[in-house]
């Protein structure tokens, strides 16, 4: 019983820490703004019909699927996504 309570408390603390991190990051530019600034700094233009993610992937020399997988892995590593969540594009 006690272990269950400690486990639930640890999970609540992890969720609270992730929420704090998310709130702190909202004070800065959004991810979209950061990607656009990065592309602008390297003079990489978004092609007609190309999504921002596709432009970032093209600039990195990888596929859009590889970019999605890399972002998903990073989000899981820092605890922003649970393993049961689905990511679509």
DSSP file (Angstrom, degrees, kcal/mol; ACC not computed):
  #  RESIDUE AA STRUCTURE BP1 BP2  ACC     N-H-->O    O-->H-N    N-H-->O    O-->H-N    TCO  KAPPA ALPHA  PHI   PSI    X-CA   Y-CA   Z-CA
    1    1 A X     >        0   0    0      0, 0.0     4,-1.9     0, 0.0     5,-0.1   0.000 360.0 360.0 360.0 -47.5    0.0    0.0    0.0
    2    2 A X  H  >  +     0   0    0      1,-0.2     4,-2.5     2,-0.2     5,-0.2   0.897 360.0  52.5 -63.5 -40.5    2.7    2.4    1.0
    3    3 A X  H  > S+     0   0    0      1,-0.2     4,-2.7     2,-0.2    -1,-0.2   0.887 106.9  53.2 -63.0 -37.8    4.7    1.7   -2.2
    4    4 A X  H  > S+     0   0    0      2,-0.2     4,-2.6     1,-0.2    -1,-0.2   0.917 109.2  48.7 -62.7 -42.8    1.7    2.4   -4.3
    5    5 A X  H  X S+     0   0    0     -4,-1.9     4,-2.5     2,-0.2    -2,-0.2   0.923 112.7  47.8 -63.0 -44.3    1.3    5.8   -2.6
    6    6 A X  H  X S+     0   0    0     -4,-2.5     4,-2.5     2,-0.2    -2,-0.2   0.894 111.7  50.5 -63.5 -39.2    5.0    6.6   -3.1
    7    7 A X  H  X S+     0   0    0     -4,-2.7     4,-2.1     2,-0.2    -2,-0.2   0.926 112.1  46.4 -64.7 -44.3    4.7    5.5   -6.8
    8    8 A X  H  X S+     0   0    0     -4,-2.6     4,-2.4     1,-0.2    -2,-0.2   0.887 112.0  51.6 -65.5 -38.1    1.7    7.7   -7.3
    9    9 A X  H  X S+     0   0    0     -4,-2.5     4,-2.4     2,-0.2    -2,-0.2   0.912 108.8  50.6 -64.1 -42.3    3.3   10.6   -5.6
   10   10 A X  H  X S+     0   0    0     -4,-2.5     4,-2.2     2,-0.2    -2,-0.2   0.900 110.7  49.5 -61.9 -40.5    6.4   10.3   -7.8
   11   11 A X  H  X S+     0   0    0     -4,-2.1     4,-2.4     2,-0.2    -2,-0.2   0.908 110.5  49.8 -65.5 -41.7    4.2   10.3  -10.9
   12   12 A X  H  X S+     0   0    0     -4,-2.4     4,-2.4     1,-0.2    -2,-0.2   0.885 110.9  49.8 -64.1 -38.3    2.4   13.4   -9.7
   13   13 A X  H  X S+     0   0    0     -4,-2.4     4,-2.5     2,-0.2    -1,-0.2   0.888 109.9  51.0 -66.5 -38.6    5.7   15.1   -9.0
   14   14 A X  H  X S+     0   0    0     -4,-2.2     4,-2.2     2,-0.2    -2,-0.2   0.922 112.0  46.9 -64.1 -43.5    7.0   14.2  -12.5
   15   15 A X  H  X S+     0   0    0     -4,-2.4     4,-2.3     2,-0.2    -2,-0.2   0.908 112.3  50.2 -64.6 -42.3    3.8   15.6  -14.1
   16   16 A X  H  X S+     0   0    0     -4,-2.4     4,-2.4     2,-0.2    -2,-0.2   0.905 110.1  50.2 -62.9 -42.0    4.1   18.8  -12.0
   17   17 A X  H  X S+     0   0    0     -4,-2.5     4,-2.3     2,-0.2    -1,-0.2   0.899 110.6  49.5 -63.8 -40.5    7.7   19.2  -13.0
   18   18 A X  H  X S+     0   0    0     -4,-2.2     4,-2.4     2,-0.2    -1,-0.2   0.889 110.7  50.3 -65.0 -38.9    6.8   18.8  -16.7
   19   19 A X  H  X S+     0   0    0     -4,-2.3     4,-2.6     2,-0.2    -2,-0.2   0.904 110.0  50.3 -66.2 -40.7    4.0   21.3  -16.3
   20   20 A X  H  X S+     0   0    0     -4,-2.4     4,-2.4     2,-0.2    -2,-0.2   0.920 111.2  48.8 -61.2 -43.5    6.4   23.8  -14.7
   21   21 A X  H  X S+     0   0    0     -4,-2.3     4,-2.1     2,-0.2    -2,-0.2   0.904 111.1  50.2 -63.7 -41.2    8.8   23.3  -17.6
   22   22 A X  H  X S+     0   0    0     -4,-2.4     4,-1.1     1,-0.2    -2,-0.2   0.916 111.2  48.3 -64.4 -42.8    6.1   23.8  -20.1
   23   23 A X  H  < S+     0   0    0     -4,-2.6     4,-0.5     1,-0.2     3,-0.4   0.908 111.1  51.1 -63.6 -40.7    4.9   27.0  -18.4
   24   24 A X  H >< S+     0   0    0     -4,-2.4     3,-1.1     1,-0.2     4,-0.3   0.884 108.4  51.5 -64.2 -38.2    8.5   28.3  -18.3
   25   25 A X  H >< S+     0   0    0     -4,-2.1     3,-1.1     1,-0.2    -1,-0.2   0.723  95.6  70.4 -74.0 -19.3    9.1   27.6  -22.0
   26   26 A X  T 3< S+     0   0    0     -4,-1.1    -1,-0.2    -3,-0.4    -2,-0.2   0.711  86.4  68.1 -68.6 -18.2    5.9   29.5  -22.9
   27   27 A X  T <  S+     0   0    0     -3,-1.1    -1,-0.2    -4,-0.5    -2,-0.2   0.740 100.4  55.1 -72.7 -21.5    7.7   32.7  -22.0
   28   28 A X  S <  S-     0   0    0     -3,-1.1    -3,-0.0    -4,-0.3     2,-0.0  -0.257 108.9 -57.7 -98.2-171.2   10.0   32.4  -24.9
   29   29 A X        -     0   0    0      1,-0.1    -1,-0.2    -2,-0.1    -2,-0.1  -0.315  60.3-106.5 -67.5 152.7    9.4   31.9  -28.6
   30   30 A X     >  -     0   0    0      1,-0.1     4,-2.4    -3,-0.1     5,-0.2  -0.222  30.5-104.8 -71.9 167.8    7.3   29.0  -29.8
   31   31 A X  H  > S+     0   0    0      1,-0.2     4,-2.6     2,-0.2     5,-0.2   0.882 123.2  53.3 -61.0 -38.7    8.8   26.0  -31.5
   32   32 A X  H  > S+     0   0    0      2,-0.2     4,-2.6     1,-0.2    -1,-0.2   0.931 109.2  48.6 -61.8 -45.8    7.4   27.2  -34.8
   33   33 A X  H  > S+     0   0    0      1,-0.2     4,-2.5     2,-0.2    -2,-0.2   0.902 111.3  50.4 -62.6 -40.3    9.0   30.6  -34.3
   34   34 A X  H  X S+     0   0    0     -4,-2.4     4,-2.5     2,-0.2    -2,-0.2   0.923 111.2  47.9 -63.8 -44.3   12.4   29.0  -33.4
   35   35 A X  H  X S+     0   0    0     -4,-2.6     4,-2.6     2,-0.2    -2,-0.2   0.916 112.5  49.2 -62.9 -42.4   12.3   26.8  -36.5
   36   36 A X  H  X S+     0   0    0     -4,-2.6     4,-2.6     2,-0.2    -2,-0.2   0.912 111.6  49.1 -63.9 -41.5   11.4   29.8  -38.7
   37   37 A X  H  X S+     0   0    0     -4,-2.5     4,-2.4     2,-0.2    -1,-0.2   0.908 111.6  49.8 -63.0 -41.8   14.3   31.8  -37.1
   38   38 A X  H  X S+     0   0    0     -4,-2.5     4,-1.0     2,-0.2    -2,-0.2   0.935 112.5  46.2 -62.8 -46.8   16.7   28.9  -37.7
   39   39 A X  H ><>S+     0   0    0     -4,-2.6     5,-2.7     1,-0.2     3,-0.6   0.914 112.8  50.6 -62.8 -42.2   15.7   28.5  -41.3
   40   40 A X  H ><5S+     0   0    0     -4,-2.6     3,-1.6     1,-0.2    -1,-0.2   0.892 104.8  57.0 -61.9 -40.1   15.9   32.3  -41.9
   41   41 A X  H 3<5S+     0   0    0     -4,-2.4    -1,-0.2     1,-0.3    -2,-0.2   0.769 113.3  40.5 -65.7 -23.6   19.4   32.4  -40.4
   42   42 A X  T <<5S-     0   0    0     -4,-1.0    -1,-0.3    -3,-0.6    -2,-0.2   0.255 113.2-118.6-104.9  10.8   20.5   29.9  -42.9
   43   43 A X  T < 5 +     0   0    0     -3,-1.6     2,-0.6     1,-0.2    -3,-0.2   0.877  59.2 154.5  54.6  43.1   18.5   31.4  -45.8
   44   44 A X      < -     0   0    0     -5,-2.7     2,-0.3    -6,-0.1    -1,-0.2  -0.909  29.1-153.5-103.5 119.8   16.5   28.3  -46.3
   45   45 A X        -     0   0    0     -2,-0.6     2,-0.4    -3,-0.1    -5,-0.0  -0.679  17.6-116.3 -96.9 145.7   13.1   29.0  -47.8
   46   46 A X        -     0   0    0     -2,-0.3     2,-0.1     1,-0.0     3,-0.1  -0.666  35.2-130.7 -76.0 127.6   10.0   27.0  -47.4
   47   47 A X    >   -     0   0    0     -2,-0.4     3,-2.2     4,-0.2     8,-0.1  -0.423  34.4 -82.8 -78.5 154.5    8.9   25.6  -50.9
   48   48 A X  T 3  S+     0   0    0      1,-0.3    -1,-0.1    -2,-0.1     3,-0.1  -0.338 118.2  12.0 -56.7 132.7    5.4   26.0  -52.2
   49   49 A X  T 3  S+     0   0    0      1,-0.3     2,-0.4    -3,-0.1    -1,-0.3   0.480 100.3 124.4  79.0   2.6    3.2   23.2  -50.7
   50   50 A X    <   -     0   0    0     -3,-2.2    -1,-0.3     4,-0.0     2,-0.1  -0.809  56.7-133.2 -99.5 133.2    5.9   22.2  -48.2
   51   51 A X     >  -     0   0    0     -2,-0.4     4,-2.2     1,-0.1    -4,-0.2  -0.345  26.1-110.0 -75.3 164.0    5.1   22.2  -44.5
   52   52 A X  H  > S+     0   0    0      1,-0.2     4,-2.6     2,-0.2     5,-0.2   0.905 121.2  53.1 -60.5 -40.6    7.4   23.8  -42.0
   53   53 A X  H  > S+     0   0    0      1,-0.2     4,-2.6     2,-0.2    -1,-0.2   0.903 108.1  50.0 -61.9 -41.1    8.4   20.3  -40.7
   54   54 A X  H  > S+     0   0    0      2,-0.2     4,-2.6     1,-0.2    -1,-0.2   0.880 110.4  50.5 -65.2 -36.9    9.2   19.2  -44.3
   55   55 A X  H  X S+     0   0    0     -4,-2.2     4,-2.5     2,-0.2    -2,-0.2   0.927 111.3  47.6 -65.5 -44.7   11.4   22.3  -44.7
   56   56 A X  H  X S+     0   0    0     -4,-2.6     4,-1.9     2,-0.2    -2,-0.2   0.919 113.4  48.6 -62.1 -43.9   13.2   21.6  -41.5
   57   57 A X  H  X>S+     0   0    0     -4,-2.6     5,-2.5     2,-0.2     4,-0.9   0.929 111.3  49.4 -62.3 -45.2   13.7   18.0  -42.5
   58   58 A X  H ><5S+     0   0    0     -4,-2.6     3,-0.7     1,-0.2    -2,-0.2   0.915 110.6  50.5 -60.1 -42.5   15.0   19.0  -45.9
   59   59 A X  H 3<5S+     0   0    0     -4,-2.5    -1,-0.2     1,-0.2    -2,-0.2   0.840 111.9  47.9 -64.1 -33.0   17.4   21.5  -44.3
   60   60 A X  H 3<5S-     0   0    0     -4,-1.9    -1,-0.2    -5,-0.2    -2,-0.2   0.562 113.9-119.2 -84.1  -8.8   18.7   18.7  -42.0
   61   61 A X  T <<5S+     0   0    0     -4,-0.9     2,-0.3    -3,-0.7    -3,-0.2   0.790  77.3 107.5  76.4  27.3   19.1   16.3  -44.9
   62   62 A X  S   <S-     0   0    0     -5,-2.5    -1,-0.3    -6,-0.2    -2,-0.2  -0.822  73.2 -94.7-129.0 169.8   16.6   13.8  -43.4
   63   63 A X     >  -     0   0    0     -2,-0.3     4,-2.1     1,-0.1     5,-0.2  -0.410  33.5-113.6 -80.4 162.4   13.1   12.7  -44.3
   64   64 A X  H  > S+     0   0    0      1,-0.2     4,-2.5     2,-0.2     5,-0.2   0.870 119.8  54.8 -61.6 -36.2   10.0   14.2  -42.6
   65   65 A X  H  > S+     0   0    0      2,-0.2     4,-2.6     1,-0.2    -1,-0.2   0.908 106.5  50.0 -63.7 -42.4    9.4   10.8  -41.0
   66   66 A X  H  > S+     0   0    0      2,-0.2     4,-2.5     1,-0.2    -2,-0.2   0.905 110.9  49.8 -63.3 -40.8   12.9   10.8  -39.5
   67   67 A X  H  X S+     0   0    0     -4,-2.1     4,-2.7     2,-0.2     5,-0.2   0.934 110.5  50.0 -61.8 -46.3   12.3   14.3  -38.1
   68   68 A X  H  X S+     0   0    0     -4,-2.5     4,-2.5     1,-0.2    -2,-0.2   0.924 111.8  48.4 -57.8 -45.8    9.0   13.1  -36.6
   69   69 A X  H  X S+     0   0    0     -4,-2.6     4,-2.6     2,-0.2    -1,-0.2   0.902 111.7  49.3 -63.4 -41.6   10.7   10.1  -35.0
   70   70 A X  H  X S+     0   0    0     -4,-2.5     4,-2.1     2,-0.2    -2,-0.2   0.919 113.1  46.3 -63.9 -44.0   13.6   12.3  -33.6
   71   71 A X  H  X S+     0   0    0     -4,-2.7     4,-2.4     2,-0.2    -2,-0.2   0.893 112.9  50.5 -65.6 -39.4   11.2   14.8  -32.1
   72   72 A X  H  X S+     0   0    0     -4,-2.5     4,-2.3    -5,-0.2    -2,-0.2   0.925 109.9  49.8 -64.3 -45.2    9.0   12.0  -30.7
   73   73 A X  H  X S+     0   0    0     -4,-2.6     4,-2.2     1,-0.2    -2,-0.2   0.908 112.5  47.9 -60.3 -42.2   12.0   10.3  -29.1
   74   74 A X  H  X S+     0   0    0     -4,-2.1     4,-1.8     2,-0.2    -1,-0.2   0.901 110.0  51.6 -66.9 -41.1   13.2   13.6  -27.5
   75   75 A X  H  <>S+     0   0    0     -4,-2.4     5,-3.0     1,-0.2     6,-0.8   0.900 112.5  46.3 -62.8 -40.1    9.7   14.4  -26.2
   76   76 A X  H ><5S+     0   0    0     -4,-2.3     3,-1.1     3,-0.2    -1,-0.2   0.892 108.2  56.9 -67.9 -38.5    9.5   11.0  -24.6
   77   77 A X  H 3<5S+     0   0    0     -4,-2.2    -2,-0.2     1,-0.3    -1,-0.2   0.842 112.3  40.6 -63.5 -33.8   13.1   11.4  -23.1
   78   78 A X  T 3<5S-     0   0    0     -4,-1.8    -1,-0.3    -5,-0.1    -2,-0.2   0.355 118.9-110.1 -98.7   7.2   12.1   14.6  -21.3
   79   79 A X  T < 5S+     0   0    0     -3,-1.1    -3,-0.2    -4,-0.2    -2,-0.1   0.717  80.1 125.5  80.5  22.0    8.7   13.2  -20.3
   80   80 A X  S   <S+     0   0    0     -5,-3.0     2,-0.4    -6,-0.2    -4,-0.2   0.706  73.4  38.2 -83.8 -19.8    6.5   15.4  -22.4
   81   81 A X  S    S-     0   0    0     -6,-0.8     2,-0.2    -9,-0.1    -2,-0.2  -0.981  75.3-133.8-132.7 142.2    4.7   12.4  -24.0
   82   82 A X    >   -     0   0    0     -2,-0.4     3,-1.8     1,-0.1    -6,-0.1  -0.603  30.9-112.9 -88.5 157.8    3.6    9.1  -22.6
   83   83 A X  T 3  S+     0   0    0      1,-0.3    -1,-0.1    -2,-0.2    -7,-0.0   0.730 114.1  59.9 -64.8 -21.1    4.3    5.9  -24.6
   84   84 A X  T 3  S+     0   0    0      2,-0.1    -1,-0.3     0, 0.0     2,-0.2   0.545  83.5 102.4 -84.4  -6.3    0.6    5.3  -25.2
   85   85 A X    <   -     0   0    0     -3,-1.8     2,-0.4     1,-0.0    -4,-0.0  -0.486  64.8-138.8 -79.2 147.2    0.2    8.7  -27.1
   86   86 A X        -     0   0    0     -2,-0.2     2,-0.5     2,-0.0    -2,-0.1  -0.847   8.4-153.7-104.5 142.0    0.0    8.8  -30.8
   87   87 A X        -     0   0    0     -2,-0.4     2,-0.3     2,-0.0   -15,-0.0  -0.967  16.7-178.3-116.0 124.8    1.7   11.4  -32.8
   88   88 A X              0   0    0     -2,-0.5    -2,-0.0     1,-0.1     0, 0.0  -0.818 360.0 360.0-118.2 160.0    0.2   12.3  -36.2
   89   89 A X              0   0    0     -2,-0.3    -1,-0.1     0, 0.0    -2,-0.0   0.402 360.0 360.0-126.9 360.0    1.3   14.7  -38.9
